[in-house]
Amino acid sequence: MWVAALVCAVVISGMWLSDALTTDMSYTNNPEAKRAGDLIEARLRGPEQNHEIVIVRSRSQTVDEASFRAYVEDLQRDVTELGRQVVLATLSY
């Protein structure tokens, strides 16, 4: 009986709260830190870009092996060919 009531309560609260629960973050006011960030973006650096990191690993090869280095360099070339509007690629060992 109690288990059924608990399950019903969880289901009902999930249905009613689904619109109210979110992971989006926003300010309810306009604090000084938010205004400063907006000014830096507008006047100095432009919109912040996404950052992605690609890590290449191998279970059987090391970075000292020519075939592994060749694979990584080919991958970097493929990514770089997307163009500077899409990606700024750097290689690091």
PyMOL commands that set and color helices and strands:
alter all, ss='L'
color gray80, all
select helices_A, chain A and resi 2-17+32-45+66-80
alter helices_A, ss='H'
color red, helices_A
deselect
rebuild
show_as cartoon
